[in-house]
């Protein structure tokens, strides 16, 4: 009997897509459970879609993606939606706020999810908010720590490092969080420890003032570039400041996966989602979002090498036990039995009333942006391009 053909797609080859869906599905394919393929939305053809049994739509919000989901649903495909952000409630200070908060895009998202049989998400709050839209059910899944494959556990030499590197990795929208929560604490730490500490920021580029020096690593939107860059960094401490808000509580604790895998001791805001995974001074440090708490927590990790190594080691061990692609793939298969069993009716490519390809997608994206923002559209496009190039 032939394997179930699973096709997933996303507008870009982003880390969210790779971490949340692609790598676990590739593991199931490796185990002989499914026949899996991932495509950029612009790469899809009617032949590819017609041949699929299951379609996984990743963070879809554009009219182009809505048309794909609608036609595949009519053809009897099983449709799954993957979501790792509260897209219907993007905060006003986010770079993509105007786009996602427009009536058109919100309606697209609700309509896409409404055609889906299942929702897969990494956060219980997203499940609670969005499960009402899907037709059959919603499941919470973990995301794997993919960096485990590229980075070996740290070997301690017993010799204290002369310089402690403190780093942050995250999207460009974290710029405001870093400036609000860490500007004063990092200035104080630099004044206190001088050349004994160094700072690096990957993705977000905070403005701490002209005299504050740090190394900036540009945003990596392509998955392979992201993995390559994360594999090169050598941080002792990873910082993860996050506001206490409903939107941020709907995120996943990706920083724990990243910092643990690269053997850094993570220090996190004492808010959800970090409170769901971090055990204070065991696999990370939790601190209140006050200047004094961040100064105290970072000072402890800088000065206490034993604690620093204990935290980083414990996090790494936990990831190797609970967050491998094999563990995540097995969990998804257990929860979503139809993933390996469902067979769609035969479908001729000509039956799918779709116009596909990069030109059609670009036209659709521009239409969505212009329809959402009107005269503000050119400025949004320019800002978006600049933010993605660092």
C-alpha positions as CSV (number, residue, x, y, z in Angstrom):
1,X,0.0,0.0,0.0
2,X,1.3,3.4,-0.9
3,X,2.4,5.9,1.7
4,X,0.2,8.9,2.5
5,X,1.6,11.9,0.5
6,X,1.9,15.0,2.7
7,X,2.7,18.4,1.1
8,X,3.5,21.4,3.3
9,X,4.0,24.9,2.1
10,X,4.9,28.3,3.4
11,X,5.6,31.8,1.9
12,X,9.3,31.5,2.9
13,X,11.8,29.0,4.1
14,X,11.7,30.4,7.6
15,X,12.9,28.8,10.8
16,X,9.3,28.5,12.1
17,X,8.5,26.3,9.1
18,X,11.5,24.1,9.4
19,X,11.4,23.7,13.2
20,X,7.7,23.3,13.6
21,X,6.8,21.1,10.6
22,X,9.5,20.2,8.0
23,X,12.0,18.5,10.2
24,X,9.5,16.3,12.2
25,X,7.8,15.4,8.9
26,X,11.2,14.5,7.3
27,X,11.8,12.2,10.3
28,X,8.5,10.4,9.7
29,X,9.5,10.0,6.0
30,X,12.9,8.7,7.0
31,X,11.0,6.1,9.2
32,X,8.9,5.0,6.2
33,X,5.7,6.4,7.7
34,X,4.8,9.1,5.1
35,X,5.8,10.5,1.7
36,X,6.6,14.1,2.5
37,X,7.6,17.3,0.6
38,X,8.0,20.9,1.5
39,X,7.5,23.7,-1.0
40,X,7.6,27.5,-1.0
41,X,4.2,28.7,-1.9
42,X,5.5,30.1,-5.2
43,X,6.8,26.6,-6.2
44,X,3.5,24.8,-5.9
45,X,1.9,23.5,-9.1
46,X,-1.5,22.0,-9.7
47,X,0.2,18.6,-10.3
48,X,1.9,18.7,-6.9
49,X,-1.3,19.6,-5.1
50,X,-3.5,17.2,-7.0
51,X,-1.2,14.3,-6.1
52,X,-1.2,15.0,-2.4
53,X,-3.4,13.4,0.3
54,X,-2.7,15.9,3.0
55,X,-1.8,19.6,2.8
56,X,-0.1,21.4,5.7
57,X,-0.5,25.2,5.5
58,X,2.2,27.0,7.6
59,X,1.2,30.4,9.0
60,X,-0.8,31.2,5.9
61,X,-2.5,34.6,5.7
62,X,-2.4,35.7,2.0
63,X,-5.3,35.4,-0.5
64,X,-3.0,33.3,-2.7
65,X,-2.8,30.7,0.1
66,X,-6.5,30.9,0.8
67,X,-7.2,30.0,-2.8
68,X,-4.9,27.0,-2.5
69,X,-6.5,25.8,0.7
70,X,-10.1,26.3,-0.7
71,X,-9.4,24.3,-3.8
72,X,-7.6,21.5,-2.0
73,X,-10.4,21.2,0.4
74,X,-12.9,20.9,-2.4
75,X,-10.8,18.1,-3.9
76,X,-11.0,16.1,-0.7
77,X,-7.5,16.7,0.7
78,X,-7.0,16.6,4.5
79,X,-5.9,20.1,5.5
80,X,-3.7,21.0,8.5
81,X,-2.8,24.5,9.7
82,X,0.4,25.1,11.7
83,X,0.5,28.2,13.8
84,X,3.2,29.4,16.3
85,X,2.1,33.0,16.7
86,X,-1.1,34.8,17.6
87,X,-1.6,36.2,14.1
88,X,-5.0,37.6,14.8
89,X,-3.6,39.7,17.7
90,X,-0.3,41.2,16.4
91,X,0.7,44.1,18.7
92,X,0.6,47.6,17.3
93,X,4.4,48.1,17.7
94,X,5.3,45.1,15.6
95,X,6.7,45.8,12.1
96,X,3.9,43.7,10.5
97,X,1.1,45.2,12.6
98,X,-0.7,47.1,9.9
99,X,-0.7,44.2,7.6
100,X,-1.9,41.5,10.0
101,X,-4.4,43.8,11.7
102,X,-6.1,44.7,8.5
103,X,-9.7,43.3,8.0
104,X,-8.6,41.6,4.7
105,X,-5.8,39.6,6.3
106,X,-7.7,38.8,9.4
107,X,-10.5,37.4,7.3
108,X,-8.0,35.4,5.2
109,X,-6.6,33.8,8.3
110,X,-10.0,32.9,9.8
111,X,-11.1,31.6,6.4
112,X,-8.0,29.5,5.9
113,X,-8.2,27.9,9.3
114,X,-11.9,27.4,8.8
115,X,-11.2,25.1,5.9
116,X,-8.7,23.1,7.9
117,X,-9.4,19.8,9.6
118,X,-6.7,20.1,12.2
119,X,-4.6,22.8,13.9
120,X,-1.1,22.0,15.1
121,X,0.5,24.5,17.5
122,X,3.2,24.7,20.2
123,X,1.2,26.7,22.7
124,X,-1.8,25.9,24.8
125,X,-3.1,29.5,24.6
126,X,-3.1,29.4,20.8
127,X,-5.0,26.1,20.9
128,X,-7.6,27.7,23.2
129,X,-8.0,30.7,20.9
130,X,-8.0,29.1,17.5
131,X,-9.4,25.6,17.9
132,X,-12.9,27.0,17.4
133,X,-12.1,27.7,13.8
134,X,-11.0,24.2,12.7
135,X,-13.3,21.4,11.7
136,X,-12.0,18.4,13.7
137,X,-9.5,19.3,16.4
138,X,-6.4,21.0,17.6
139,X,-3.2,19.5,19.1
140,X,-0.3,20.8,21.0
141,X,3.1,19.6,19.8
142,X,6.6,20.4,20.8
143,X,9.2,21.8,18.4
144,X,12.5,20.1,18.1
145,X,15.9,21.6,19.1
146,X,17.4,21.3,15.6
147,X,20.7,22.8,16.6
148,X,21.5,19.6,18.5
149,X,22.5,18.0,15.2
150,X,25.0,20.7,14.4
151,X,26.6,21.5,17.8
152,X,28.2,19.1,20.2
153,X,28.0,19.4,24.0
154,X,30.5,21.8,25.5
155,X,33.6,20.2,27.0
156,X,34.8,22.1,30.1
157,X,38.6,22.5,30.4
158,X,38.6,23.6,34.0
159,X,40.2,26.9,32.9
160,X,38.0,30.0,33.5
161,X,37.4,32.1,30.4
162,X,38.9,35.6,30.4
163,X,35.9,37.0,28.6
164,X,32.2,36.1,29.1
165,X,30.1,36.4,26.0
166,X,26.5,37.4,26.5
167,X,24.2,37.1,23.4
168,X,20.7,37.4,22.1
169,X,19.1,35.7,19.1
170,X,15.6,36.7,17.8
171,X,13.6,38.4,15.2
172,X,13.7,42.1,14.4
173,X,10.5,42.8,16.4
174,X,12.5,42.1,19.6
175,X,14.3,45.4,19.2
176,X,11.9,47.4,21.4
177,X,11.9,44.7,24.1
178,X,15.6,44.7,24.3
179,X,15.8,48.5,24.5
180,X,13.0,48.7,27.2
181,X,14.2,45.9,29.4
182,X,17.9,45.6,29.0
183,X,19.4,49.1,28.1
184,X,20.1,50.2,31.7
185,X,21.1,46.8,33.0
186,X,23.6,46.2,30.3
187,X,25.1,49.6,30.7
188,X,25.5,48.9,34.4
189,X,27.1,45.5,33.8
190,X,29.5,47.0,31.3
191,X,30.5,49.6,33.8
192,X,31.0,47.0,36.5
193,X,32.8,44.3,34.5
194,X,34.4,46.2,31.7
195,X,36.4,44.1,29.3
196,X,35.5,40.9,31.1
197,X,32.2,40.8,29.2
198,X,31.2,41.2,25.6
199,X,27.7,41.5,23.9
200,X,26.4,40.1,20.7
201,X,23.0,40.5,19.1
202,X,21.7,38.3,16.3
203,X,18.6,39.4,14.4
204,X,17.3,42.4,16.4
205,X,19.5,45.5,16.4
206,X,18.8,47.5,19.6
207,X,19.8,51.1,20.0
208,X,21.4,51.4,23.4
209,X,23.1,54.7,22.7
210,X,26.1,55.7,20.7
211,X,28.7,54.7,23.2
212,X,27.5,51.1,23.8
213,X,29.5,48.6,21.8
214,X,28.3,45.2,20.7
215,X,28.7,42.9,17.8
216,X,25.7,42.7,15.5
217,X,24.8,39.6,13.5
218,X,22.2,40.3,10.7
219,X,18.8,38.7,10.7
220,X,18.8,35.3,9.0
221,X,15.4,34.6,7.3
222,X,16.7,31.6,5.4
223,X,16.7,28.4,7.5
224,X,20.1,27.1,6.3
225,X,21.8,30.5,7.0
226,X,20.2,30.6,10.4
227,X,21.5,27.1,11.3
228,X,25.0,28.0,10.0
229,X,25.1,31.3,11.9
230,X,23.9,29.8,15.2
231,X,26.4,27.0,14.9
232,X,29.3,29.5,14.8
233,X,28.5,31.6,17.9
234,X,30.1,30.9,21.2
235,X,28.0,32.4,23.9
236,X,28.3,31.7,27.6
237,X,25.0,33.4,28.5
238,X,21.9,33.8,26.4
239,X,19.4,36.5,27.3
240,X,15.6,36.2,26.6
241,X,13.7,39.3,27.8
242,X,10.0,39.2,27.0
243,X,7.1,41.4,28.1
244,X,4.3,40.1,30.2
245,X,1.5,40.2,27.6
246,X,-1.1,37.9,26.2
247,X,0.5,38.1,22.7
248,X,3.9,37.1,24.0
249,X,2.5,34.4,26.2
250,X,1.3,32.7,23.0
251,X,4.8,32.3,21.7
252,X,7.0,29.2,22.0
253,X,10.1,28.9,24.2
254,X,12.4,28.8,21.2
255,X,15.2,30.6,23.1
256,X,15.4,27.7,25.5
257,X,15.8,25.3,22.5
258,X,18.5,27.5,21.0
259,X,20.5,28.5,24.1
260,X,20.4,25.0,25.5
261,X,21.6,23.5,22.2
262,X,24.5,26.0,21.8
263,X,25.6,25.3,25.4
264,X,24.7,28.8,26.8
265,X,23.2,29.4,30.2
266,X,19.9,31.0,29.5
267,X,18.3,33.8,31.5
268,X,14.7,34.4,30.9
269,X,11.9,36.8,31.9
270,X,9.7,35.2,34.5
271,X,6.7,35.2,32.3
272,X,4.9,32.7,30.0
273,X,5.9,30.8,27.9
274,X,9.3,30.5,29.7
275,X,7.6,29.7,33.1
276,X,6.3,26.6,31.4
277,X,9.7,25.0,30.8
278,X,12.4,26.8,33.0
279,X,13.2,25.5,36.5
280,X,15.0,28.4,38.2
281,X,18.8,27.7,38.6
282,X,18.3,24.2,37.2
283,X,17.9,24.6,33.4
284,X,17.9,28.4,33.3
285,X,17.4,31.5,35.4
286,X,14.0,33.3,35.7
287,X,14.1,37.0,36.5
288,X,11.4,39.6,37.0
289,X,11.2,42.3,34.3
290,X,12.8,45.0,36.5
291,X,16.2,46.6,36.0
292,X,17.5,45.4,39.4
293,X,16.4,41.8,38.7
294,X,18.1,41.7,35.3
295,X,21.3,43.2,36.8
296,X,21.3,40.7,39.7
297,X,20.5,37.7,37.5
298,X,23.2,38.4,34.9
299,X,25.7,39.3,37.6
300,X,25.1,35.9,39.2
301,X,25.8,34.1,35.9
302,X,28.8,36.2,35.1
303,X,30.4,35.6,38.5
304,X,29.3,32.1,39.3
305,X,30.9,29.8,36.7
306,X,29.7,26.6,38.5
307,X,26.1,27.7,38.2
308,X,26.6,28.8,34.6
309,X,27.9,25.4,33.6
310,X,25.3,23.6,35.6
311,X,22.4,25.5,33.9
312,X,23.8,25.1,30.4
313,X,24.5,21.4,30.9
314,X,21.1,20.6,32.4
315,X,19.4,22.4,29.5
316,X,21.4,20.5,27.0
317,X,20.6,17.1,28.6
318,X,16.9,17.9,28.8
319,X,16.9,18.8,25.1
320,X,18.6,15.6,24.2
321,X,16.0,13.6,26.1
322,X,12.8,15.4,25.2
323,X,13.3,17.6,22.1
324,X,15.0,15.5,19.4
325,X,13.2,15.3,16.0
326,X,12.6,11.6,16.7
327,X,10.7,12.4,19.9
328,X,8.6,15.1,18.3
329,X,7.8,13.0,15.2
330,X,6.6,10.2,17.3
331,X,4.4,12.5,19.4
332,X,2.8,14.0,16.2
333,X,2.1,10.5,14.8
334,X,0.5,9.4,18.1
335,X,-1.7,12.5,18.4
336,X,-2.7,12.8,14.7
337,X,-3.3,9.2,13.5
338,X,-4.7,10.3,10.1
339,X,-1.3,11.8,9.2
340,X,-0.1,8.3,8.2
341,X,-3.4,6.8,7.1
342,X,-5.5,9.3,5.2
343,X,-5.9,8.8,1.4
344,X,-7.5,11.5,-0.7
345,X,-9.8,10.8,-3.7
346,X,-8.1,10.8,-7.1
347,X,-7.8,14.3,-8.4
348,X,-6.9,15.6,-11.8
349,X,-4.7,18.7,-11.8
350,X,-7.1,20.4,-14.1
351,X,-9.8,20.0,-11.4
352,X,-8.0,22.6,-9.2
353,X,-9.1,26.1,-10.3
354,X,-5.8,27.7,-9.4
355,X,-3.4,30.2,-11.0
356,X,0.0,29.6,-9.4
357,X,3.6,30.7,-9.6
358,X,5.9,33.5,-8.4
359,X,4.3,36.2,-10.5
360,X,0.8,35.4,-9.3
361,X,2.0,35.3,-5.7
362,X,3.8,38.6,-5.9
363,X,0.6,40.2,-7.4
364,X,-1.5,38.7,-4.6
365,X,0.9,39.9,-1.9
366,X,1.0,43.4,-3.3
367,X,-2.8,43.4,-3.6
368,X,-3.2,42.3,0.0
369,X,-0.8,45.0,1.2
370,X,-2.3,47.8,-0.9
371,X,-5.8,46.7,0.0
372,X,-4.9,46.6,3.7
373,X,-2.9,49.9,3.9
374,X,-3.8,52.0,1.0
375,X,-1.4,54.9,0.5
376,X,0.8,53.6,3.4
377,X,1.6,50.5,1.4
378,X,4.9,51.7,-0.3
379,X,6.3,52.7,3.1
380,X,5.4,49.4,4.6
381,X,7.1,47.5,1.8
382,X,10.2,49.6,2.1
383,X,10.4,49.1,5.9
384,X,9.8,45.4,5.6
385,X,12.6,45.0,3.0
386,X,15.1,47.0,5.2
387,X,14.2,45.0,8.4
388,X,14.8,41.6,6.6
389,X,18.2,42.7,5.3
390,X,19.3,43.9,8.7
